[in-house]
Amino acid sequence: MKRLVPLSLLLAVLASASIISSPKATNGQSAGLVSSVLSRMERNRQSLKSLKASLSMEKYNSQLRDKENYSGWVLYLPASGRDASVRIEWQRPQHEILAVSNGKYTLFRPRLNVAYVGSSKSSRNKAGGVLDMMYMSKQQLEARFQPLQDVREETLSGGVSTIHVTLVPKGNASFKYAEIWVDSSGMPVQTKIVEKNDDATTMRLSGMERNLKISSDEFSVKLDSSVKIVKG
């Protein structure tokens, strides 16, 4: 079965390069820019009550030098750690639904008429990347990552002004490094996670609607009795 995404790091957007090198700390890095991006992210974390957005993803296979592109939408209700509620519905290249709520996940693949269910801590639950970064506090960033690297201003496609940051994890993480692009409101609108084998997953949020009233029913996947349930 083809792995859809690390959607790793949920709870953790568009240029995937054919050659990826490990990031270096930027000489003369502006302390003011670092302080600004951390303050933006903290304000966003404190003010964000819900999010609805379009979501695009590009997966890059470093061995095949090949890309796969996905598009869909996401609903997000923040909470502490993996207790956040998330629904990601991919429309292309095929219809799939991933819902995470109350410590459990459902991954439904209509084409196969199969649904995978289990604990949100399962390796199959990969609703992360951009969403994981979205609700991470300054203290969590400092605990999980080395001092911020390659901090610079960058404009994304569509004219979105951001501050770019490279995050190198402390300890034995499952990935090599991550990049995030934070907009003026403090929202990490794009993330790129580079794995140890140089595969990369880039995710991008657009058309964001903040603090809408979202029913908890949105995070429950209604399954027909004919659907095969696989626990894992």
Biotite code that builds the C-alpha atoms (Angstrom):
import biotite.structure as struc

atoms = struc.array([
    struc.Atom([0.000, 0.000, 0.000], chain_id="A", res_id=1, res_name="MET", atom_name="CA", element="C"),
    struc.Atom([1.360, 3.358, -0.998], chain_id="A", res_id=2, res_name="LYS", atom_name="CA", element="C"),
    struc.Atom([2.156, 5.682, 1.907], chain_id="A", res_id=3, res_name="ARG", atom_name="CA", element="C"),
    struc.Atom([0.091, 8.803, 1.440], chain_id="A", res_id=4, res_name="LEU", atom_name="CA", element="C"),
    struc.Atom([1.993, 11.288, 3.562], chain_id="A", res_id=5, res_name="VAL", atom_name="CA", element="C"),
    struc.Atom([3.730, 12.051, 6.623], chain_id="A", res_id=6, res_name="PRO", atom_name="CA", element="C"),
    struc.Atom([0.565, 14.535, 7.009], chain_id="A", res_id=7, res_name="LEU", atom_name="CA", element="C"),
    struc.Atom([5.004, 13.594, 10.853], chain_id="A", res_id=8, res_name="SER", atom_name="CA", element="C"),
    struc.Atom([5.424, 15.860, 12.970], chain_id="A", res_id=9, res_name="LEU", atom_name="CA", element="C"),
    struc.Atom([0.269, 16.539, 13.538], chain_id="A", res_id=10, res_name="LEU", atom_name="CA", element="C"),
    struc.Atom([0.142, 17.905, 14.584], chain_id="A", res_id=11, res_name="LEU", atom_name="CA", element="C"),
    struc.Atom([3.970, 17.827, 11.623], chain_id="A", res_id=12, res_name="ALA", atom_name="CA", element="C"),
    struc.Atom([3.647, 23.580, 1.312], chain_id="A", res_id=13, res_name="VAL", atom_name="CA", element="C"),
    struc.Atom([5.801, 24.344, -2.593], chain_id="A", res_id=14, res_name="LEU", atom_name="CA", element="C"),
    struc.Atom([9.167, 23.923, -3.903], chain_id="A", res_id=15, res_name="ALA", atom_name="CA", element="C"),
    struc.Atom([10.809, 20.545, -3.768], chain_id="A", res_id=16, res_name="SER", atom_name="CA", element="C"),
    struc.Atom([14.364, 20.586, -5.074], chain_id="A", res_id=17, res_name="ALA", atom_name="CA", element="C"),
    struc.Atom([16.007, 17.714, -6.877], chain_id="A", res_id=18, res_name="SER", atom_name="CA", element="C"),
    struc.Atom([19.098, 18.156, -4.712], chain_id="A", res_id=19, res_name="ILE", atom_name="CA", element="C"),
    struc.Atom([18.644, 18.914, -0.999], chain_id="A", res_id=20, res_name="ILE", atom_name="CA", element="C"),
    struc.Atom([21.529, 19.790, 1.286], chain_id="A", res_id=21, res_name="SER", atom_name="CA", element="C"),
    struc.Atom([21.496, 20.166, 5.072], chain_id="A", res_id=22, res_name="SER", atom_name="CA", element="C"),
    struc.Atom([20.867, 23.754, 6.193], chain_id="A", res_id=23, res_name="PRO", atom_name="CA", element="C"),
    struc.Atom([23.669, 25.878, 7.663], chain_id="A", res_id=24, res_name="LYS", atom_name="CA", element="C"),
    struc.Atom([23.238, 28.534, 10.325], chain_id="A", res_id=25, res_name="ALA", atom_name="CA", element="C"),
    struc.Atom([23.131, 31.986, 8.745], chain_id="A", res_id=26, res_name="THR", atom_name="CA", element="C"),
    struc.Atom([26.004, 34.301, 9.672], chain_id="A", res_id=27, res_name="ASN", atom_name="CA", element="C"),
    struc.Atom([24.871, 37.662, 10.953], chain_id="A", res_id=28, res_name="GLY", atom_name="CA", element="C"),
    struc.Atom([21.387, 36.338, 11.570], chain_id="A", res_id=29, res_name="GLN", atom_name="CA", element="C"),
    struc.Atom([19.100, 39.126, 12.755], chain_id="A", res_id=30, res_name="SER", atom_name="CA", element="C"),
    struc.Atom([18.081, 38.709, 16.376], chain_id="A", res_id=31, res_name="ALA", atom_name="CA", element="C"),
    struc.Atom([15.206, 41.081, 15.641], chain_id="A", res_id=32, res_name="GLY", atom_name="CA", element="C"),
    struc.Atom([13.843, 38.795, 12.910], chain_id="A", res_id=33, res_name="LEU", atom_name="CA", element="C"),
    struc.Atom([14.057, 35.762, 15.214], chain_id="A", res_id=34, res_name="VAL", atom_name="CA", element="C"),
    struc.Atom([12.230, 37.623, 17.971], chain_id="A", res_id=35, res_name="SER", atom_name="CA", element="C"),
    struc.Atom([9.595, 38.807, 15.475], chain_id="A", res_id=36, res_name="SER", atom_name="CA", element="C"),
    struc.Atom([8.766, 35.362, 14.102], chain_id="A", res_id=37, res_name="VAL", atom_name="CA", element="C"),
    struc.Atom([8.543, 33.804, 17.571], chain_id="A", res_id=38, res_name="LEU", atom_name="CA", element="C"),
    struc.Atom([6.260, 36.596, 18.779], chain_id="A", res_id=39, res_name="SER", atom_name="CA", element="C"),
    struc.Atom([4.058, 36.225, 15.686], chain_id="A", res_id=40, res_name="ARG", atom_name="CA", element="C"),
    struc.Atom([3.710, 32.478, 16.185], chain_id="A", res_id=41, res_name="MET", atom_name="CA", element="C"),
    struc.Atom([2.879, 32.842, 19.871], chain_id="A", res_id=42, res_name="GLU", atom_name="CA", element="C"),
    struc.Atom([0.163, 35.423, 19.143], chain_id="A", res_id=43, res_name="ARG", atom_name="CA", element="C"),
    struc.Atom([-1.288, 33.141, 16.483], chain_id="A", res_id=44, res_name="ASN", atom_name="CA", element="C"),
    struc.Atom([-1.250, 30.168, 18.845], chain_id="A", res_id=45, res_name="ARG", atom_name="CA", element="C"),
    struc.Atom([-3.098, 32.089, 21.524], chain_id="A", res_id=46, res_name="GLN", atom_name="CA", element="C"),
    struc.Atom([-5.724, 33.591, 19.213], chain_id="A", res_id=47, res_name="SER", atom_name="CA", element="C"),
    struc.Atom([-6.452, 30.592, 16.955], chain_id="A", res_id=48, res_name="LEU", atom_name="CA", element="C"),
    struc.Atom([-9.711, 28.860, 17.919], chain_id="A", res_id=49, res_name="LYS", atom_name="CA", element="C"),
    struc.Atom([-10.371, 27.042, 14.637], chain_id="A", res_id=50, res_name="SER", atom_name="CA", element="C"),
    struc.Atom([-9.199, 26.934, 11.036], chain_id="A", res_id=51, res_name="LEU", atom_name="CA", element="C"),
    struc.Atom([-10.651, 25.990, 7.666], chain_id="A", res_id=52, res_name="LYS", atom_name="CA", element="C"),
    struc.Atom([-8.318, 26.122, 4.655], chain_id="A", res_id=53, res_name="ALA", atom_name="CA", element="C"),
    struc.Atom([-7.387, 24.659, 1.313], chain_id="A", res_id=54, res_name="SER", atom_name="CA", element="C"),
    struc.Atom([-4.413, 22.323, 1.575], chain_id="A", res_id=55, res_name="LEU", atom_name="CA", element="C"),
    struc.Atom([-1.887, 21.297, -1.060], chain_id="A", res_id=56, res_name="SER", atom_name="CA", element="C"),
    struc.Atom([0.949, 18.842, -0.664], chain_id="A", res_id=57, res_name="MET", atom_name="CA", element="C"),
    struc.Atom([3.953, 17.845, -2.724], chain_id="A", res_id=58, res_name="GLU", atom_name="CA", element="C"),
    struc.Atom([5.857, 14.651, -1.934], chain_id="A", res_id=59, res_name="LYS", atom_name="CA", element="C"),
    struc.Atom([9.352, 14.323, -3.376], chain_id="A", res_id=60, res_name="TYR", atom_name="CA", element="C"),
    struc.Atom([11.078, 10.924, -3.749], chain_id="A", res_id=61, res_name="ASN", atom_name="CA", element="C"),
    struc.Atom([14.833, 11.556, -3.726], chain_id="A", res_id=62, res_name="SER", atom_name="CA", element="C"),
    struc.Atom([15.712, 8.135, -5.184], chain_id="A", res_id=63, res_name="GLN", atom_name="CA", element="C"),
    struc.Atom([13.333, 8.360, -8.130], chain_id="A", res_id=64, res_name="LEU", atom_name="CA", element="C"),
    struc.Atom([13.610, 12.168, -8.392], chain_id="A", res_id=65, res_name="ARG", atom_name="CA", element="C"),
    struc.Atom([9.854, 12.115, -8.745], chain_id="A", res_id=66, res_name="ASP", atom_name="CA", element="C"),
    struc.Atom([7.017, 14.222, -7.281], chain_id="A", res_id=67, res_name="LYS", atom_name="CA", element="C"),
    struc.Atom([3.431, 13.504, -6.318], chain_id="A", res_id=68, res_name="GLU", atom_name="CA", element="C"),
    struc.Atom([0.944, 16.333, -5.834], chain_id="A", res_id=69, res_name="ASN", atom_name="CA", element="C"),
    struc.Atom([-2.173, 16.314, -3.653], chain_id="A", res_id=70, res_name="TYR", atom_name="CA", element="C"),
    struc.Atom([-4.909, 18.866, -3.059], chain_id="A", res_id=71, res_name="SER", atom_name="CA", element="C"),
    struc.Atom([-7.835, 19.087, -0.689], chain_id="A", res_id=72, res_name="GLY", atom_name="CA", element="C"),
    struc.Atom([-8.951, 20.932, 2.412], chain_id="A", res_id=73, res_name="TRP", atom_name="CA", element="C"),
    struc.Atom([-8.487, 20.843, 6.177], chain_id="A", res_id=74, res_name="VAL", atom_name="CA", element="C"),
    struc.Atom([-10.494, 21.632, 9.301], chain_id="A", res_id=75, res_name="LEU", atom_name="CA", element="C"),
    struc.Atom([-8.595, 22.150, 12.538], chain_id="A", res_id=76, res_name="TYR", atom_name="CA", element="C"),
    struc.Atom([-9.571, 22.701, 16.183], chain_id="A", res_id=77, res_name="LEU", atom_name="CA", element="C"),
    struc.Atom([-6.501, 23.218, 18.374], chain_id="A", res_id=78, res_name="PRO", atom_name="CA", element="C"),
    struc.Atom([-5.918, 21.535, 21.706], chain_id="A", res_id=79, res_name="ALA", atom_name="CA", element="C"),
    struc.Atom([-2.902, 20.373, 23.636], chain_id="A", res_id=80, res_name="SER", atom_name="CA", element="C"),
    struc.Atom([-0.630, 17.976, 21.749], chain_id="A", res_id=81, res_name="GLY", atom_name="CA", element="C"),
    struc.Atom([-2.330, 15.224, 19.746], chain_id="A", res_id=82, res_name="ARG", atom_name="CA", element="C"),
    struc.Atom([-5.714, 15.960, 21.327], chain_id="A", res_id=83, res_name="ASP", atom_name="CA", element="C"),
    struc.Atom([-6.381, 18.478, 18.538], chain_id="A", res_id=84, res_name="ALA", atom_name="CA", element="C"),
    struc.Atom([-9.263, 17.648, 16.191], chain_id="A", res_id=85, res_name="SER", atom_name="CA", element="C"),
    struc.Atom([-8.371, 17.479, 12.511], chain_id="A", res_id=86, res_name="VAL", atom_name="CA", element="C"),
    struc.Atom([-10.131, 16.541, 9.288], chain_id="A", res_id=87, res_name="ARG", atom_name="CA", element="C"),
    struc.Atom([-8.154, 16.398, 6.061], chain_id="A", res_id=88, res_name="ILE", atom_name="CA", element="C"),
    struc.Atom([-10.058, 15.531, 2.914], chain_id="A", res_id=89, res_name="GLU", atom_name="CA", element="C"),
    struc.Atom([-7.961, 14.942, -0.190], chain_id="A", res_id=90, res_name="TRP", atom_name="CA", element="C"),
    struc.Atom([-9.761, 15.466, -3.498], chain_id="A", res_id=91, res_name="GLN", atom_name="CA", element="C"),
    struc.Atom([-6.831, 14.761, -5.843], chain_id="A", res_id=92, res_name="ARG", atom_name="CA", element="C"),
    struc.Atom([-5.299, 12.531, -7.072], chain_id="A", res_id=93, res_name="PRO", atom_name="CA", element="C"),
    struc.Atom([-7.859, 10.371, -5.251], chain_id="A", res_id=94, res_name="GLN", atom_name="CA", element="C"),
    struc.Atom([-10.505, 10.905, -2.604], chain_id="A", res_id=95, res_name="HIS", atom_name="CA", element="C"),
    struc.Atom([-9.345, 10.097, 0.942], chain_id="A", res_id=96, res_name="GLU", atom_name="CA", element="C"),
    struc.Atom([-10.446, 11.313, 4.363], chain_id="A", res_id=97, res_name="ILE", atom_name="CA", element="C"),
    struc.Atom([-8.372, 11.460, 7.541], chain_id="A", res_id=98, res_name="LEU", atom_name="CA", element="C"),
    struc.Atom([-10.164, 12.500, 10.735], chain_id="A", res_id=99, res_name="ALA", atom_name="CA", element="C"),
    struc.Atom([-8.577, 12.746, 14.171], chain_id="A", res_id=100, res_name="VAL", atom_name="CA", element="C"),
    struc.Atom([-10.579, 13.427, 17.338], chain_id="A", res_id=101, res_name="SER", atom_name="CA", element="C"),
    struc.Atom([-10.691, 12.361, 20.985], chain_id="A", res_id=102, res_name="ASN", atom_name="CA", element="C"),
    struc.Atom([-7.442, 10.419, 20.729], chain_id="A", res_id=103, res_name="GLY", atom_name="CA", element="C"),
    struc.Atom([-8.607, 8.291, 17.786], chain_id="A", res_id=104, res_name="LYS", atom_name="CA", element="C"),
    struc.Atom([-8.201, 8.480, 14.010], chain_id="A", res_id=105, res_name="TYR", atom_name="CA", element="C"),
    struc.Atom([-10.122, 7.231, 10.986], chain_id="A", res_id=106, res_name="THR", atom_name="CA", element="C"),
    struc.Atom([-8.488, 7.020, 7.553], chain_id="A", res_id=107, res_name="LEU", atom_name="CA", element="C"),
    struc.Atom([-11.143, 6.248, 4.928], chain_id="A", res_id=108, res_name="PHE", atom_name="CA", element="C"),
    struc.Atom([-10.258, 5.259, 1.377], chain_id="A", res_id=109, res_name="ARG", atom_name="CA", element="C"),
    struc.Atom([-13.547, 5.208, -0.585], chain_id="A", res_id=110, res_name="PRO", atom_name="CA", element="C"),
    struc.Atom([-11.948, 3.755, -3.733], chain_id="A", res_id=111, res_name="ARG", atom_name="CA", element="C"),
    struc.Atom([-11.014, 0.633, -1.754], chain_id="A", res_id=112, res_name="LEU", atom_name="CA", element="C"),
    struc.Atom([-14.048, 0.808, 0.535], chain_id="A", res_id=113, res_name="ASN", atom_name="CA", element="C"),
    struc.Atom([-11.663, 0.409, 3.477], chain_id="A", res_id=114, res_name="VAL", atom_name="CA", element="C"),
    struc.Atom([-11.323, 2.443, 6.679], chain_id="A", res_id=115, res_name="ALA", atom_name="CA", element="C"),
    struc.Atom([-8.344, 2.249, 9.039], chain_id="A", res_id=116, res_name="TYR", atom_name="CA", element="C"),
    struc.Atom([-9.101, 3.138, 12.663], chain_id="A", res_id=117, res_name="VAL", atom_name="CA", element="C"),
    struc.Atom([-6.985, 3.334, 15.794], chain_id="A", res_id=118, res_name="GLY", atom_name="CA", element="C"),
    struc.Atom([-5.207, 5.505, 18.316], chain_id="A", res_id=119, res_name="SER", atom_name="CA", element="C"),
    struc.Atom([-4.092, 8.959, 17.204], chain_id="A", res_id=120, res_name="SER", atom_name="CA", element="C"),
    struc.Atom([-0.615, 7.983, 18.433], chain_id="A", res_id=121, res_name="LYS", atom_name="CA", element="C"),
    struc.Atom([-0.430, 5.293, 15.749], chain_id="A", res_id=122, res_name="SER", atom_name="CA", element="C"),
    struc.Atom([2.183, 5.679, 13.023], chain_id="A", res_id=123, res_name="SER", atom_name="CA", element="C"),
    struc.Atom([-0.663, 5.564, 10.468], chain_id="A", res_id=124, res_name="ARG", atom_name="CA", element="C"),
    struc.Atom([-2.012, 8.852, 11.828], chain_id="A", res_id=125, res_name="ASN", atom_name="CA", element="C"),
    struc.Atom([0.152, 11.452, 10.077], chain_id="A", res_id=126, res_name="LYS", atom_name="CA", element="C"),
    struc.Atom([-1.934, 14.605, 10.297], chain_id="A", res_id=127, res_name="ALA", atom_name="CA", element="C"),
    struc.Atom([1.050, 16.818, 10.997], chain_id="A", res_id=128, res_name="GLY", atom_name="CA", element="C"),
    struc.Atom([3.593, 19.005, 9.285], chain_id="A", res_id=129, res_name="GLY", atom_name="CA", element="C"),
    struc.Atom([2.023, 22.417, 8.928], chain_id="A", res_id=130, res_name="VAL", atom_name="CA", element="C"),
    struc.Atom([-0.644, 21.573, 11.509], chain_id="A", res_id=131, res_name="LEU", atom_name="CA", element="C"),
    struc.Atom([1.868, 20.403, 14.077], chain_id="A", res_id=132, res_name="ASP", atom_name="CA", element="C"),
    struc.Atom([3.793, 23.658, 13.744], chain_id="A", res_id=133, res_name="MET", atom_name="CA", element="C"),
    struc.Atom([0.645, 25.739, 13.898], chain_id="A", res_id=134, res_name="MET", atom_name="CA", element="C"),
    struc.Atom([0.018, 25.243, 17.587], chain_id="A", res_id=135, res_name="TYR", atom_name="CA", element="C"),
    struc.Atom([3.553, 24.823, 18.887], chain_id="A", res_id=136, res_name="MET", atom_name="CA", element="C"),
    struc.Atom([4.532, 27.227, 21.660], chain_id="A", res_id=137, res_name="SER", atom_name="CA", element="C"),
    struc.Atom([7.847, 29.064, 21.897], chain_id="A", res_id=138, res_name="LYS", atom_name="CA", element="C"),
    struc.Atom([8.813, 26.747, 24.752], chain_id="A", res_id=139, res_name="GLN", atom_name="CA", element="C"),
    struc.Atom([8.026, 23.656, 22.674], chain_id="A", res_id=140, res_name="GLN", atom_name="CA", element="C"),
    struc.Atom([10.060, 24.981, 19.753], chain_id="A", res_id=141, res_name="LEU", atom_name="CA", element="C"),
    struc.Atom([13.033, 25.615, 22.033], chain_id="A", res_id=142, res_name="GLU", atom_name="CA", element="C"),
    struc.Atom([12.698, 22.177, 23.656], chain_id="A", res_id=143, res_name="ALA", atom_name="CA", element="C"),
    struc.Atom([12.437, 20.218, 20.407], chain_id="A", res_id=144, res_name="ARG", atom_name="CA", element="C"),
    struc.Atom([14.762, 22.132, 18.092], chain_id="A", res_id=145, res_name="PHE", atom_name="CA", element="C"),
    struc.Atom([18.180, 23.710, 17.991], chain_id="A", res_id=146, res_name="GLN", atom_name="CA", element="C"),
    struc.Atom([18.387, 27.540, 17.771], chain_id="A", res_id=147, res_name="PRO", atom_name="CA", element="C"),
    struc.Atom([16.545, 28.815, 14.692], chain_id="A", res_id=148, res_name="LEU", atom_name="CA", element="C"),
    struc.Atom([18.574, 28.750, 11.476], chain_id="A", res_id=149, res_name="GLN", atom_name="CA", element="C"),
    struc.Atom([18.359, 30.429, 8.053], chain_id="A", res_id=150, res_name="ASP", atom_name="CA", element="C"),
    struc.Atom([15.929, 33.091, 9.300], chain_id="A", res_id=151, res_name="VAL", atom_name="CA", element="C"),
    struc.Atom([15.031, 35.419, 6.432], chain_id="A", res_id=152, res_name="ARG", atom_name="CA", element="C"),
    struc.Atom([12.163, 37.194, 4.752], chain_id="A", res_id=153, res_name="GLU", atom_name="CA", element="C"),
    struc.Atom([10.675, 35.414, 1.725], chain_id="A", res_id=154, res_name="GLU", atom_name="CA", element="C"),
    struc.Atom([7.667, 35.986, -0.533], chain_id="A", res_id=155, res_name="THR", atom_name="CA", element="C"),
    struc.Atom([5.730, 32.845, -1.504], chain_id="A", res_id=156, res_name="LEU", atom_name="CA", element="C"),
    struc.Atom([3.680, 32.339, -4.643], chain_id="A", res_id=157, res_name="SER", atom_name="CA", element="C"),
    struc.Atom([0.595, 34.511, -4.623], chain_id="A", res_id=158, res_name="GLY", atom_name="CA", element="C"),
    struc.Atom([2.573, 37.380, -3.092], chain_id="A", res_id=159, res_name="GLY", atom_name="CA", element="C"),
    struc.Atom([2.364, 36.086, 0.488], chain_id="A", res_id=160, res_name="VAL", atom_name="CA", element="C"),
    struc.Atom([5.049, 37.764, 2.620], chain_id="A", res_id=161, res_name="SER", atom_name="CA", element="C"),
    struc.Atom([6.615, 35.417, 5.179], chain_id="A", res_id=162, res_name="THR", atom_name="CA", element="C"),
    struc.Atom([9.556, 34.862, 7.461], chain_id="A", res_id=163, res_name="ILE", atom_name="CA", element="C"),
    struc.Atom([11.368, 31.610, 6.637], chain_id="A", res_id=164, res_name="HIS", atom_name="CA", element="C"),
    struc.Atom([12.910, 29.499, 9.410], chain_id="A", res_id=165, res_name="VAL", atom_name="CA", element="C"),
    struc.Atom([14.832, 26.204, 9.359], chain_id="A", res_id=166, res_name="THR", atom_name="CA", element="C"),
    struc.Atom([14.326, 23.883, 12.339], chain_id="A", res_id=167, res_name="LEU", atom_name="CA", element="C"),
    struc.Atom([16.922, 21.205, 13.107], chain_id="A", res_id=168, res_name="VAL", atom_name="CA", element="C"),
    struc.Atom([15.648, 18.737, 15.709], chain_id="A", res_id=169, res_name="PRO", atom_name="CA", element="C"),
    struc.Atom([17.453, 17.851, 18.893], chain_id="A", res_id=170, res_name="LYS", atom_name="CA", element="C"),
    struc.Atom([18.126, 14.204, 19.661], chain_id="A", res_id=171, res_name="GLY", atom_name="CA", element="C"),
    struc.Atom([17.099, 11.211, 17.586], chain_id="A", res_id=172, res_name="ASN", atom_name="CA", element="C"),
    struc.Atom([14.228, 12.596, 15.499], chain_id="A", res_id=173, res_name="ALA", atom_name="CA", element="C"),
    struc.Atom([12.593, 10.763, 12.593], chain_id="A", res_id=174, res_name="SER", atom_name="CA", element="C"),
    struc.Atom([13.448, 13.562, 10.147], chain_id="A", res_id=175, res_name="PHE", atom_name="CA", element="C"),
    struc.Atom([16.549, 15.539, 9.200], chain_id="A", res_id=176, res_name="LYS", atom_name="CA", element="C"),
    struc.Atom([15.163, 19.063, 9.376], chain_id="A", res_id=177, res_name="TYR", atom_name="CA", element="C"),
    struc.Atom([12.045, 21.130, 8.748], chain_id="A", res_id=178, res_name="ALA", atom_name="CA", element="C"),
    struc.Atom([11.430, 24.495, 7.140], chain_id="A", res_id=179, res_name="GLU", atom_name="CA", element="C"),
    struc.Atom([8.486, 26.755, 7.943], chain_id="A", res_id=180, res_name="ILE", atom_name="CA", element="C"),
    struc.Atom([7.201, 29.953, 6.356], chain_id="A", res_id=181, res_name="TRP", atom_name="CA", element="C"),
    struc.Atom([5.284, 32.182, 8.810], chain_id="A", res_id=182, res_name="VAL", atom_name="CA", element="C"),
    struc.Atom([2.986, 34.924, 7.506], chain_id="A", res_id=183, res_name="ASP", atom_name="CA", element="C"),
    struc.Atom([2.324, 38.328, 9.088], chain_id="A", res_id=184, res_name="SER", atom_name="CA", element="C"),
    struc.Atom([-0.420, 36.905, 11.337], chain_id="A", res_id=185, res_name="SER", atom_name="CA", element="C"),
    struc.Atom([1.945, 34.266, 12.750], chain_id="A", res_id=186, res_name="GLY", atom_name="CA", element="C"),
    struc.Atom([0.392, 31.394, 10.786], chain_id="A", res_id=187, res_name="MET", atom_name="CA", element="C"),
    struc.Atom([2.864, 28.800, 9.453], chain_id="A", res_id=188, res_name="PRO", atom_name="CA", element="C"),
    struc.Atom([1.334, 28.783, 5.971], chain_id="A", res_id=189, res_name="VAL", atom_name="CA", element="C"),
    struc.Atom([3.929, 26.444, 4.479], chain_id="A", res_id=190, res_name="GLN", atom_name="CA", element="C"),
    struc.Atom([6.115, 23.658, 5.837], chain_id="A", res_id=191, res_name="THR", atom_name="CA", element="C"),
    struc.Atom([8.696, 21.372, 4.317], chain_id="A", res_id=192, res_name="LYS", atom_name="CA", element="C"),
    struc.Atom([9.909, 18.284, 6.162], chain_id="A", res_id=193, res_name="ILE", atom_name="CA", element="C"),
    struc.Atom([13.052, 16.570, 4.896], chain_id="A", res_id=194, res_name="VAL", atom_name="CA", element="C"),
    struc.Atom([13.523, 12.981, 5.989], chain_id="A", res_id=195, res_name="GLU", atom_name="CA", element="C"),
    struc.Atom([16.843, 11.296, 6.678], chain_id="A", res_id=196, res_name="LYS", atom_name="CA", element="C"),
    struc.Atom([16.859, 9.720, 3.206], chain_id="A", res_id=197, res_name="ASN", atom_name="CA", element="C"),
    struc.Atom([16.256, 13.199, 1.665], chain_id="A", res_id=198, res_name="ASP", atom_name="CA", element="C"),
    struc.Atom([12.645, 12.495, 0.731], chain_id="A", res_id=199, res_name="ASP", atom_name="CA", element="C"),
    struc.Atom([10.607, 15.644, 1.362], chain_id="A", res_id=200, res_name="ALA", atom_name="CA", element="C"),
    struc.Atom([6.990, 16.584, 2.024], chain_id="A", res_id=201, res_name="THR", atom_name="CA", element="C"),
    struc.Atom([5.908, 20.188, 1.420], chain_id="A", res_id=202, res_name="THR", atom_name="CA", element="C"),
    struc.Atom([2.484, 21.407, 2.568], chain_id="A", res_id=203, res_name="MET", atom_name="CA", element="C"),
    struc.Atom([0.782, 24.755, 1.892], chain_id="A", res_id=204, res_name="ARG", atom_name="CA", element="C"),
    struc.Atom([-2.306, 26.374, 3.400], chain_id="A", res_id=205, res_name="LEU", atom_name="CA", element="C"),
    struc.Atom([-4.353, 28.894, 1.412], chain_id="A", res_id=206, res_name="SER", atom_name="CA", element="C"),
    struc.Atom([-7.798, 30.496, 1.535], chain_id="A", res_id=207, res_name="GLY", atom_name="CA", element="C"),
    struc.Atom([-7.666, 30.412, 5.332], chain_id="A", res_id=208, res_name="MET", atom_name="CA", element="C"),
    struc.Atom([-10.780, 31.126, 7.407], chain_id="A", res_id=209, res_name="GLU", atom_name="CA", element="C"),
    struc.Atom([-9.973, 31.572, 11.090], chain_id="A", res_id=210, res_name="ARG", atom_name="CA", element="C"),
    struc.Atom([-12.148, 31.108, 14.153], chain_id="A", res_id=211, res_name="ASN", atom_name="CA", element="C"),
    struc.Atom([-15.271, 29.828, 12.427], chain_id="A", res_id=212, res_name="LEU", atom_name="CA", element="C"),
    struc.Atom([-17.791, 27.855, 14.430], chain_id="A", res_id=213, res_name="LYS", atom_name="CA", element="C"),
    struc.Atom([-17.038, 24.226, 13.534], chain_id="A", res_id=214, res_name="ILE", atom_name="CA", element="C"),
    struc.Atom([-19.222, 21.379, 14.787], chain_id="A", res_id=215, res_name="SER", atom_name="CA", element="C"),
    struc.Atom([-17.538, 18.397, 16.436], chain_id="A", res_id=216, res_name="SER", atom_name="CA", element="C"),
    struc.Atom([-19.550, 16.233, 14.013], chain_id="A", res_id=217, res_name="ASP", atom_name="CA", element="C"),
    struc.Atom([-17.185, 17.376, 11.233], chain_id="A", res_id=218, res_name="GLU", atom_name="CA", element="C"),
    struc.Atom([-14.467, 15.189, 12.772], chain_id="A", res_id=219, res_name="PHE", atom_name="CA", element="C"),
    struc.Atom([-16.519, 12.013, 12.624], chain_id="A", res_id=220, res_name="SER", atom_name="CA", element="C"),
    struc.Atom([-16.409, 9.988, 9.387], chain_id="A", res_id=221, res_name="VAL", atom_name="CA", element="C"),
    struc.Atom([-19.773, 8.392, 8.595], chain_id="A", res_id=222, res_name="LYS", atom_name="CA", element="C"),
    struc.Atom([-19.113, 4.904, 7.257], chain_id="A", res_id=223, res_name="LEU", atom_name="CA", element="C"),
    struc.Atom([-21.535, 2.623, 5.447], chain_id="A", res_id=224, res_name="ASP", atom_name="CA", element="C"),
    struc.Atom([-21.993, -0.895, 6.827], chain_id="A", res_id=225, res_name="SER", atom_name="CA", element="C"),
    struc.Atom([-20.300, -2.289, 3.700], chain_id="A", res_id=226, res_name="SER", atom_name="CA", element="C"),
    struc.Atom([-16.978, -0.579, 4.526], chain_id="A", res_id=227, res_name="VAL", atom_name="CA", element="C"),
    struc.Atom([-14.220, -2.929, 5.675], chain_id="A", res_id=228, res_name="LYS", atom_name="CA", element="C"),
    struc.Atom([-12.754, -1.785, 9.015], chain_id="A", res_id=229, res_name="ILE", atom_name="CA", element="C"),
    struc.Atom([-9.050, -2.396, 9.673], chain_id="A", res_id=230, res_name="VAL", atom_name="CA", element="C"),
    struc.Atom([-7.701, -1.676, 13.161], chain_id="A", res_id=231, res_name="LYS", atom_name="CA", element="C"),
    struc.Atom([-4.153, -0.464, 13.497], chain_id="A", res_id=232, res_name="GLY", atom_name="CA", element="C"),
])
